[in-house]
Amino acid sequence: MNQQDGFTLMAAFAHWMAIALYIATTVVAAVTLSRQSQSRRRTLLLGLFTGAVVAHAISLKFTLLADNGFRFDLLAMLSLITWSVALLLLCLSLRHQLTLLILAIAPLAALSELAAVHAWGTAIPRSQISPGIAAHALLSISAYALLTLATLQAIYLYWLNQQLHNHRPAGMSRMLPPLQTMESLLFGLIAFGQLLLTASLITGALFVDDLFAQHLVHKTALSIFAWILYSILLWGHWKNGWRGNTAVRWTLSAFAVLLLAFFGSKLALEVIFSGG
């Protein structure tokens, strides 16, 4: 067996091991929710979930780094996003009972891995993109994905707060973890996304040769502004206990700037400044 065959075998093993462990995690989570006692199955659940996340991480190396280049297609990015969410959920699960959320995420992660195995995307040749730019792109996509999830979580928390304020808790809200735990998940998403956004900005500064020549200055400036807003929110939560609607407003504001960084700067370059 040559080295290439060894890599192929390792990639297949990591892919299918991650899928199998995610399926096992889903089954155990479903059984755990259906029984009264959850503590005895918690260790097994977290063990399977940890194994799935680790196997998924190993498989991502082979998914994103193809033989002839780097993959940035939809299915490869979906696998990266679901792994990021699963990793964050695993970290939060060490302190909180998040069995229902694990039940929701584990099958999605398994499907994303299955899709990644049979992905149709083509790789960008290594000669056309440097490893630094590839890392910058991956970090950017992961950051925006997690911060999008954080925004959706903030919108849900706003709705849930309104339901509780009007004494009309919805049926789904009764199955979810306590409001404080859901807020912890929100700030976990924001902190993790902020970390990736920071790494994205750093790699962009290091590996993008000329922001002005490549017309990226608008996007970079707005991304930095969004980073500042997220930093203020995290500092306010840590220092002054910001939560509830205050956290929701800051999250939505920062995300609006982030959206403007992508779509607004593109509109300005292609329509306004081009004279179209």
Secondary structure as UniProt FT lines:
FT   HELIX           3..34
FT   HELIX           39..64
FT   STRAND          65..66
FT   TURN            67..68
FT   STRAND          69..70
FT   HELIX           74..93
FT   TURN            94..95
FT   HELIX           99..117
FT   STRAND          124..125
FT   HELIX           126..128
FT   HELIX           131..165
FT   TURN            166..167
FT   HELIX           171..175
FT   HELIX           179..207
FT   TURN            211..215
FT   HELIX           217..240
FT   HELIX           244..259
FT   HELIX           260..264
FT   HELIX           265..267
FT   HELIX           268..272
FT   TURN            273..275
//
